[in-house]
Amino acid sequence: VCRQTPSLSSIVRFLLSFSLPLPSLLLKMTLMSMKVPEMSCGHCSGTIQKEVMKLAGVTKVTADPATKDVQIEFVDPATWDEIKRTLIANEFPPEKEEIMS
């Protein structure tokens, strides 16, 4: 029997699915908001969501091609630098980045 170890992001998503308050020491959630001018369609937003969600620690990605807004929630071990590199590598450089929480 093959057993796969769950990733940190899947564990965090599982814990967050209960909508229970978690101690701030357990999870330091960061929410980043940005504009992605190169995102023009649903395929673009899907690519952004798929590629960023692959990163350990990313718990949620929303991308709206109509407004060009992207919001990303993440915890350690994910970092903004790693997320930004992923966006740029996929030809979606972010602009007007802002930490929301």
C-alpha positions as CSV (number, residue, x, y, z in Angstrom):
1,V,0.0,0.0,0.0
2,C,1.4,3.4,-1.0
3,R,0.9,6.1,1.6
4,Q,1.5,9.7,0.7
5,T,2.4,12.2,3.3
6,P,0.0,15.2,3.1
7,S,1.5,18.5,2.3
8,L,1.5,21.4,4.8
9,S,-0.9,23.4,2.6
10,S,-3.4,20.5,2.5
11,I,-3.2,20.2,6.3
12,V,-3.8,23.9,6.7
13,R,-6.7,23.9,4.3
14,F,-8.2,20.9,6.3
15,L,-7.8,22.8,9.6
16,L,-9.3,25.9,8.1
17,S,-12.3,24.0,6.8
18,F,-13.7,23.7,10.3
19,S,-14.0,27.5,10.7
20,L,-12.7,27.2,14.2
21,P,-10.5,30.0,15.7
22,L,-6.9,28.7,15.7
23,P,-4.3,30.2,18.0
24,S,-2.2,32.9,16.3
25,L,1.0,31.0,17.3
26,L,-0.2,28.0,15.3
27,L,-0.9,29.9,12.1
28,K,0.4,33.3,11.0
29,M,-1.8,33.8,7.9
30,T,-0.8,36.5,5.4
31,L,-3.2,37.8,2.8
32,M,-1.7,39.6,-0.2
33,S,-3.7,41.6,-2.7
34,M,-2.3,42.6,-6.1
35,K,-3.1,43.6,-9.7
36,V,-2.0,41.3,-12.5
37,P,-2.3,43.3,-15.7
38,E,-1.4,40.3,-17.9
39,M,-4.4,38.2,-16.7
40,S,-7.0,38.6,-19.4
41,C,-9.2,35.5,-19.3
42,G,-10.4,32.5,-17.3
43,H,-7.5,30.4,-18.6
44,C,-5.1,33.0,-17.2
45,S,-6.8,33.0,-13.8
46,G,-6.9,29.2,-13.7
47,T,-3.2,29.1,-14.4
48,I,-2.4,31.6,-11.6
49,Q,-4.5,29.6,-9.2
50,K,-3.1,26.2,-10.2
51,E,0.5,27.3,-10.2
52,V,0.4,29.3,-6.9
53,M,-1.6,26.6,-5.1
54,K,1.3,24.1,-5.8
55,L,3.5,26.0,-3.3
56,A,3.6,24.6,0.2
57,G,1.8,26.9,2.6
58,V,-0.5,28.6,0.1
59,T,-4.1,28.1,1.4
60,K,-6.2,30.1,-1.0
61,V,-5.9,31.9,-4.4
62,T,-8.6,34.0,-6.0
63,A,-8.0,35.6,-9.4
64,D,-10.6,37.8,-11.2
65,P,-9.7,38.5,-14.9
66,A,-12.4,41.2,-15.2
67,T,-10.7,43.4,-12.4
68,K,-7.2,41.9,-12.7
69,D,-7.3,41.4,-8.9
70,V,-5.5,38.5,-7.3
71,Q,-5.6,37.6,-3.6
72,I,-3.4,35.0,-2.0
73,E,-3.6,33.6,1.5
74,F,-0.5,31.8,2.8
75,V,1.3,30.6,5.9
76,D,4.9,29.4,6.5
77,P,6.7,27.9,4.7
78,A,5.4,30.0,1.8
79,T,6.9,33.4,1.3
80,W,5.9,36.4,-0.8
81,D,9.2,36.2,-2.7
82,E,8.5,32.6,-3.7
83,I,4.9,33.4,-4.8
84,K,6.1,36.4,-6.8
85,R,8.8,34.3,-8.5
86,T,6.1,31.8,-9.4
87,L,3.8,34.5,-10.9
88,I,6.7,36.0,-12.9
89,A,7.9,32.6,-14.1
90,N,4.4,32.0,-15.5
91,E,4.4,35.4,-17.2
92,F,2.0,37.1,-14.7
93,P,4.1,39.8,-13.0
94,P,2.2,41.3,-10.1
95,E,1.8,45.1,-9.5
96,K,0.5,47.2,-6.7
97,E,1.2,44.5,-4.1
98,E,-0.4,45.1,-0.7
99,I,-0.4,43.1,2.5
100,M,-4.0,42.9,3.7
101,S,-3.3,41.0,7.0
